[in-house]
Amino acid sequence: MRGLALEGGGAKGAFHIGALEALFEKGYAFDMVMGTSIGALNGAMVAEGDFDVLKRLWENAAISKVADIDDIKFERLMKGDYDRELIIYLVKTARKAISDGGFPMNKVKYLVEKYIDEDKLRASNIDFGLVTVSVSDGWKPLELFKDEIPEGMLKEYILASAYFPLFNRPKIGGKSFMDGGMYNNCPVNPLVRRGASEVVAIRTGSNMPSAKVVDRTVKLTYVEPSEDLGSTIDLRKERVDHNMRLGYFDALRAIEKLAGLWYYIERVTVAEVLRFVENLDGAVENAVRKVLKLHGNRRNLISKAIEVTKKELSLPEDLDAAESLLAVLEYAAKENGIEKFKVYSLSDFFGELKEKMRPNPENDTISYELAAAIINNVTNPQKE
C-alpha cells in the first residue's frame, strides 16, 4: 500500500499542488493520504478525487479569500512598502483580531464547507487522516483517520488540524483544538502504522516538529523544496504560482532521480562528470592555482577546489566530487539567470552556460572561476 503525507505550512501548501501534478502525471496513485494543517485540507480533496478542483483553487488563491485583509494592502505589506495609511490599516486590523480573540476562520470554513464533501470523502477508496492537538485534553496529540472521526464531524476536524494560533479557534464538542503542526507536521508514521509499505512525503521546509520514521524498512520518498517557499501567509499570486511550479519540478527530481541541487539535470554518473574535468586543458588548473595559490597535481587541486567551494557555497558535506562540481556549475547558472524550470541533459546545461556565462562577474569567487574555466574548455561534455 502506498501512502501520501502532506506537511503543513500555510500558503506553502501551493508546493503540494505542483508536486502532486507531477506525481499523477507519472502514474502515481495512493491508497491513503495523511495531512497536517494545510496538508489536511489539500489531502482531503485529493482523497475525495477532486485534485483538479483543488488545483484551480490554488491558481486563484488570494489572502482576501481566507482572511479579512485587503489584497492590495497585503501586497504592499509583503513588499515592505509602508506609509502612514498602511500602518493605520494594519494597526486597526491587528486590534480587531485581538478583540475578537484572533483572526476569524469564517472564510476558511466557507471554503471547507463548499469544497469538501464528507459523504464523498468517507465513500472514497482512498483512506484519509489528519493531525490535530486537543488543548482541552492536556495538549493531547491526535492522529485520526476518517473511520475514527464521528459522523458529521469530518469537516470540523479538518479545520481543527489547521487551527493556527493566530486564528479564533471555534470549539468542537466543547473542546479546544490547535494546529496539528504543533505535534507532527509531516505525518509519515500514522501511514506506516496503518499498513503503508511505501510513503511519498511532500515537505514544505517548515520548522515545525516532525516525528522520526518508526519503520526504516518502509520505502520513503521525500519531495522537498529546493529553495525557500517564503512566508506561511504569502498568498500573492506570483509566489503561489512560483511554488506550484517549484513543486512540480522538485517532484520530478525526487521520482526520476535527477541530478542537481537547484537545477534539474538528467541523471549522470560520477565518472561522466569527473571525466570532463580530467580531460580539460590547463585553464582549470591555472584558475585553481591562481585563486588558491597552491601547488600540486591536477587531481589534488580539484579536490582542494571542491573543499573550498563547499564552504563558499554552503554545500552539504555529504556531496561527492561529481555533485560538488555540478553544484559549482549550478551556482554559475544562477548568477547568469539560466532558466531553472526545465529538465536539462548535461550537454544542454553546459551549452546554456557556455552561451550565457558572463566572463567577469562583479564578485569573483573560486566557485565562479572554477565554473568559468570548466565551461570555457568544454565543447561537448558527452563526447569526451
VOKE-438937 format. One line per 10 residues: number of its first residue (from 1); their letters; for each residue x, y, z of C-alpha. Coordinates in steps of 0.25 Angstrom, whole numbers, plus 2048, in hexadecimal, padded with zeros to 3 digits. Layout:
BEGIN
NUM) a) X:Y:Z ~ ...
***
This chain:
BEGIN
1) mrglaleggg) 800:800:800 ~ 805:80E:7FD ~ 803:81A:806 ~ 804:829:803 ~ 808:832:80F ~ 806:841:80D ~ 80D:84A:816 ~ 807:857:81C ~ 80C:865:818 ~ 800:86E:815
11) akgafhigal) 802:875:808 ~ 80E:86C:805 ~ 803:861:802 ~ 804:866:7F4 ~ 810:85E:7F3 ~ 808:851:7F5 ~ 800:854:7E9 ~ 80B:855:7DF ~ 811:848:7E5 ~ 804:841:7E4
21) ealfekgyaf) 802:845:7D6 ~ 810:83F:7D2 ~ 80D:832:7DB ~ 800:830:7D4 ~ 806:832:7C6 ~ 810:827:7C9 ~ 805:81D:7CD ~ 806:81E:7DC ~ 7F9:81A:7E3 ~ 7F7:81A:7F3
31) dmvmgtsiga) 7EF:811:7FC ~ 7EF:81A:807 ~ 7F2:829:80A ~ 7F6:830:817 ~ 7F8:83F:819 ~ 7FB:849:823 ~ 7F5:857:823 ~ 7F4:85C:814 ~ 7F9:84D:811 ~ 7EB:848:817
41) lngamvaegd) 7E3:852:80F ~ 7EB:84E:802 ~ 7EB:840:805 ~ 7DC:83F:808 ~ 7D9:844:7F9 ~ 7E4:83A:7F4 ~ 7DD:82F:7FB ~ 7CF:832:7F6 ~ 7D5:832:7E8 ~ 7D4:842:7E6
51) fdvlkrlwen) 7E2:845:7E3 ~ 7DE:84D:7D6 ~ 7D5:856:7DF ~ 7E0:857:7E9 ~ 7EA:85C:7DF ~ 7E0:866:7DA ~ 7DE:86B:7E8 ~ 7ED:86E:7EA ~ 7EE:874:7DC ~ 7E4:87E:7E1
61) aaiskvadid) 7E9:880:7EF ~ 7EA:88D:7F6 ~ 7EB:892:804 ~ 7DD:898:804 ~ 7D7:88A:801 ~ 7DC:885:80F ~ 7DD:891:817 ~ 7D6:89F:819 ~ 7E3:8A6:812 ~ 7E3:8AF:806
71) dikferlmkg) 7EB:8A8:7FB ~ 7F2:8B5:7F6 ~ 7F6:8BA:804 ~ 7FB:8AB:807 ~ 803:8AC:7FA ~ 809:8B9:800 ~ 80C:8B3:80D ~ 813:8A7:807 ~ 81C:8B1:7FF ~ 81F:8BA:80B
81) dydreliiyl) 818:8C6:804 ~ 813:8CD:811 ~ 80D:8DA:812 ~ 804:8E1:81D ~ 7F7:8DB:817 ~ 7FC:8CD:816 ~ 801:8CE:825 ~ 7F4:8D3:82A ~ 7ED:8C8:822 ~ 7F6:8BD:828
91) vktarkaisd) 7F4:8C2:836 ~ 7E5:8C2:835 ~ 7E5:8B4:82F ~ 7EE:8AF:83A ~ 7E6:8B6:845 ~ 7D9:8B0:83F ~ 7DF:8A2:83F ~ 7E4:8A3:84D ~ 7D6:8A8:852 ~ 7CF:89C:84A
101) ggfpmnkvky) 7D9:892:850 ~ 7E1:890:843 ~ 7DE:891:834 ~ 7D1:88B:831 ~ 7D0:87E:829 ~ 7C3:880:822 ~ 7C9:881:815 ~ 7D2:875:816 ~ 7C5:86E:81C ~ 7BD:872:810
111) lvekyidedk) 7C8:86C:806 ~ 7C8:85F:80E ~ 7B8:85F:80E ~ 7B8:861:7FF ~ 7C3:858:7FA ~ 7C4:84D:804 ~ 7B9:842:803 ~ 7B8:83A:80F ~ 7B0:82F:809 ~ 7B9:82E:7FD
121) lrasnidfgl) 7C5:82E:805 ~ 7C0:823:80E ~ 7BC:81B:802 ~ 7C9:81C:7FB ~ 7D2:810:7F9 ~ 7DE:819:7FE ~ 7DF:81A:80D ~ 7E1:827:813 ~ 7E7:82C:820 ~ 7EB:839:827
131) vtvsvsdgwk) 7F3:83E:833 ~ 7EE:848:83E ~ 7F0:84B:84C ~ 7E6:84B:857 ~ 7E9:856:860 ~ 7DE:853:86A ~ 7E3:845:86C ~ 7F1:84A:871 ~ 7F6:84D:863 ~ 7F4:83E:85E
141) plelfkdeip) 7F8:83C:850 ~ 7EE:835:847 ~ 7F1:82D:83A ~ 7E4:829:835 ~ 7DF:822:829 ~ 7D1:824:823 ~ 7CB:818:82A ~ 7D0:81D:837 ~ 7C9:82B:836 ~ 7BA:82B:83A
151) egmlkeyila) 7B0:82C:82E ~ 7AD:83A:82A ~ 7B9:840:831 ~ 7C4:83D:826 ~ 7C4:84C:821 ~ 7C5:851:82F ~ 7D1:848:832 ~ 7D8:84C:825 ~ 7D6:85B:829 ~ 7DC:857:837
161) sayfplfnrp) 7E8:852:830 ~ 7EA:860:82A ~ 7E7:868:837 ~ 7F4:871:836 ~ 7F5:878:844 ~ 7F2:886:83D ~ 7E4:881:83A ~ 7D8:882:842 ~ 7D6:873:844 ~ 7C8:86E:846
171) kiggksfmdg) 7C6:863:84F ~ 7C2:855:84B ~ 7B9:84D:855 ~ 7BC:858:85F ~ 7CB:855:85E ~ 7D6:85E:859 ~ 7E0:859:84E ~ 7ED:85E:848 ~ 7F4:85D:83A ~ 7FA:84F:839
181) gmynncpvnp) 807:854:835 ~ 80A:857:844 ~ 80C:848:845 ~ 80F:841:838 ~ 810:84A:82B ~ 813:83F:822 ~ 80B:833:825 ~ 812:827:820 ~ 811:81E:82C ~ 802:81D:82C
191) lvrrgasevv) 802:818:81E ~ 80D:80D:821 ~ 805:809:82D ~ 7F8:808:824 ~ 800:7FE:81B ~ 807:806:811 ~ 813:7FF:80B ~ 817:80C:803 ~ 815:81A:806 ~ 817:827:7FE
201) airtgsnmps) 818:833:807 ~ 817:841:801 ~ 81E:84B:80A ~ 81D:85A:80B ~ 82A:85D:812 ~ 823:860:81F ~ 82A:861:82C ~ 81E:85B:834 ~ 821:84D:83B ~ 820:840:833
211) akvvdrtvkl) 822:833:839 ~ 82D:829:835 ~ 828:81E:82C ~ 825:811:834 ~ 828:807:82A ~ 834:808:821 ~ 830:7FD:818 ~ 825:805:812 ~ 829:80B:805 ~ 829:81A:807
221) tyvepsedlg) 82A:825:7FC ~ 82B:833:801 ~ 827:83F:7F7 ~ 82E:84B:7FD ~ 82F:859:7F8 ~ 83C:85D:7F2 ~ 83A:86B:7F7 ~ 833:873:802 ~ 824:873:7FF ~ 822:881:806
231) stidlrkerv) 818:884:811 ~ 80D:87C:816 ~ 803:887:813 ~ 809:88B:806 ~ 7FD:889:7FC ~ 801:893:7F2 ~ 7FF:88D:7E4 ~ 80D:88E:7E0 ~ 812:886:7EC ~ 807:87B:7EB
241) dhnmrlgyfd) 80A:879:7DC ~ 819:878:7DF ~ 817:86E:7EA ~ 80E:865:7E2 ~ 818:865:7D6 ~ 823:862:7E0 ~ 81B:857:7E6 ~ 819:851:7D8 ~ 828:850:7D5 ~ 82D:84D:7E3
251) alraieklag) 823:841:7E2 ~ 829:83D:7D5 ~ 837:83E:7DB ~ 833:834:7E6 ~ 82C:82A:7DE ~ 835:82A:7D2 ~ 842:82B:7DA ~ 846:838:7D2 ~ 854:83E:7D5 ~ 856:84C:7DB
261) lwyyiervtv) 853:853:7E7 ~ 84B:85F:7E1 ~ 84A:85B:7D3 ~ 844:84F:7CC ~ 84E:846:7C4 ~ 84D:839:7BF ~ 853:82E:7C7 ~ 862:82D:7C5 ~ 86D:825:7CB ~ 879:829:7D3
271) aevlrfvenl) 882:825:7C8 ~ 87B:82D:7BE ~ 87D:83A:7C6 ~ 88B:837:7CA ~ 88F:834:7BC ~ 88C:842:7B8 ~ 896:848:7C2 ~ 8A1:83D:7C0 ~ 8A1:840:7B1 ~ 8A1:84F:7B1
281) dgavenavrk) 8AE:857:7AE ~ 8B6:85F:7B7 ~ 8AB:86A:7B9 ~ 8A4:863:7C4 ~ 8B2:860:7CB ~ 8B6:86F:7C9 ~ 8AA:875:7CF ~ 8AB:86C:7DB ~ 8B9:86F:7DD ~ 8B7:87E:7DB
291) vlklhgnrrn) 8AC:87F:7E5 ~ 8B0:875:7F0 ~ 8BF:877:7EE ~ 8C2:868:7EE ~ 8CC:85F:7E8 ~ 8CA:850:7E5 ~ 8C4:847:7DB ~ 8B7:84A:7D4 ~ 8AE:840:7DC ~ 8B3:845:7E9
301) liskaievtk) 8B0:853:7E4 ~ 8A2:850:7E0 ~ 8A0:849:7ED ~ 8A4:855:7F5 ~ 89B:85E:7EC ~ 88F:855:7EF ~ 892:856:7FE ~ 893:866:7FD ~ 887:867:7F5 ~ 87F:85E:7FE
311) kelslpedld) 882:868:809 ~ 880:874:800 ~ 872:870:7FB ~ 86E:869:808 ~ 86C:85C:801 ~ 868:84F:808 ~ 874:848:80D ~ 870:83A:808 ~ 870:83F:7F9 ~ 87A:836:7F1
321) aaesllavle) 884:83C:7E8 ~ 87B:83C:7DC ~ 86F:842:7E3 ~ 878:84D:7E8 ~ 87D:851:7DB ~ 86F:851:7D5 ~ 86B:85A:7E1 ~ 876:863:7DD ~ 871:864:7CF ~ 863:866:7D4
331) yaakengiek) 867:872:7DC ~ 86D:878:7D0 ~ 860:875:7C9 ~ 858:87C:7D4 ~ 862:888:7D3 ~ 85F:889:7C4 ~ 850:887:7C4 ~ 84F:87A:7BE ~ 841:875:7BD ~ 83E:86C:7C9
341) fkvyslsdff) 831:865:7C6 ~ 836:85C:7BB ~ 83C:84D:7BB ~ 849:84E:7B4 ~ 852:844:7AE ~ 861:846:7B3 ~ 865:84A:7A5 ~ 859:855:7A5 ~ 85D:85A:7B2 ~ 86B:85C:7AE
351) gelkekmrpn) 866:862:7A1 ~ 85D:86C:7A8 ~ 869:870:7B2 ~ 873:872:7A6 ~ 869:87B:79F ~ 865:884:7AA ~ 870:884:7B4 ~ 876:892:7B7 ~ 885:892:7B7 ~ 887:89C:7C3
361) pendtisyel) 87C:89C:7CD ~ 87D:8A7:7D8 ~ 880:89D:7E3 ~ 88B:894:7DF ~ 88B:887:7E7 ~ 893:87A:7E5 ~ 886:873:7E2 ~ 883:87D:7D7 ~ 891:87C:7D2 ~ 891:86D:7D2
371) aaaiinnvtn) 884:86C:7CB ~ 889:876:7C0 ~ 895:86E:7BE ~ 88D:861:7BC ~ 883:868:7B3 ~ 88D:86F:7AA ~ 894:862:7A8 ~ 889:858:7A5 ~ 883:857:797 ~ 87A:84B:798
381) pqke) 87B:845:7A6 ~ 874:838:7A2 ~ 87F:835:797 ~ 88C:836:79F
***
